[in-house]
Amino acid sequence: MTVDQLPGRVREFASYLNGLLARLDQGGGWCAVFWQRDPDGMQACLGGREVPPWDVVEALLQDLATVHGTEAAAREAERARRLHADALAAYDTRPGAREHLSDRLDVTLREQRYAAERLAQLGRALDSAHSREQAEALQIDLAWARDDHERASARCAELRARLERLEHRAEPAGPPRAETRTVAPEPAPAPVPAPAPAKQRKRRRGSARFAGLAEDEAAPGAVPQVVPQTPEASVSEAAIGRRTPRGARFAGAVEAPVRPEPVPAESDEESGRAVAAAVEMLERLRAEGRTGEAHALLAEVAHWPAARFPLLADALQRAGLGADWATLLWEAVSLPPARLVAAADALTAAGRTDDGRQILRQGVARPAPEIGEAVLALDTEGRHREARALLDTYVQVRPPEETAHSAEPDPQRLVPLLLRSAQQISDQRHWDLLHALRVAGLAS
């Protein structure tokens, strides 16, 4: 795409970014890190081919504060935030944005999970350090892991907000006909690589500042100092079980949509005790600033039995941890389809209809063939209600062109199910999906 073809607001932000960098010492601070780690990514942002994540802009404003003072940087931040938001909105009007944003969110959630696991691992190592030198080295690593996790969390929030805006834009404002012909998703910018830790240490560290986890490259010594906090201990296994901490949305590996192993039913009292213990631990971790371990706990709790979800919602809200409940819902969208539907059912039955609907809508943002495989597995097992709930939501929120490809695993079985769900929405959606299936060669 040439400069003349770029959306005006993207061009405007690129021009602003060029001006900002001209005012900085590009051989020092975060700016030097970015140029050394990913010169191509920097050029793409300066040329308007990509829009950097906000935390990258924020880091450059920190460099500006070093050169021109905090007041000047604060004033500049207002303008930068406005131009950046406008550029993202314009960038996300391009074809294919939804798919690319979803892919980018998966990558960033994987980085967030990696940083959370790293925090817990380093905290345990620091507890058993045998010398002052070893402890100091681990504290540096902890500081970087903490920084990585905070940046990944901010990036996840930014990507989720962009996806939400796209979903709202695609929703019908009036009669069913208005919701049809949804424009195919639009591409998200591929972020620039992340700053690595200080050069004197050659430990493997990834950074969530950008998209990749390039762990082996050393960053220049110009990285601003990050003061590590107190050592972090591992999350209690009594509260989270003995599973490896997991991130959201599968992060690459698809879980097979098979029937879960039978689990002995637990009493309300047992569920209540487990929920109370988890929330108490989460409060303590948050109070101590141990964000990585808090996220690891939430990632584990997301895989608890569906019946606990309403209890968790109430307990987290009472404890003033509403933001953690939102994070838990996002973690839950990675559940295998049958468990995803079970969690949504439990929330709906407890009066949390919006939450149940939300995790279903977000949980179907998976590759189309994977949805088809999940529906086939549920249907084969005789779990027709779960299969129908999953398919109804999928057909309702995804574009017909994308939905059609979910029939690829077994067109003979899936096409009738898809068309039945589409008919329940509207005649127009049924016709649009049938047309998309014909174009894809999956229906006559």
Secondary structure, DSSP 4 states (H G I P E B T S, - for coil): --GGGS-HHHHHHHHHHHHHHHTS-TTSHHHHHHHHH-HHHHHHHHTTSS---HHHHHHHHHHHHHHH-HHHHHHHHHHHHHHHHHHHHHHTTSTBHHHHHHHHHHHHHHHHHHHHHHHHHHHHHHHT--SHHHHHHHHHHHHHHHHHHHHHHHHHHHHHHHHHHHHHHHS-SSSGGGGSSPPPB-PPPPPPPPPP--TT-------TTSS----SPPPPTTSPP----S--PPPPHHHH-SSPP--SS-TTPPPP--PPPP-----HHHHHHHHHHHHHHHHHHHHTT-HHHHHHHHHHHTTS-TTHHHHHHHHHHHTT-HHHHHHHHHHHTTS-HHHHHHHHHHHHHTT-HHHHHHHHHHHT-S-HHHHHHHHHHHHHTT-HHHHHHHHHHHHHHS-HHHHHGGGTT-HHHHHHHHHHHHHHH-HHHHHHHHHHHHHTTS--
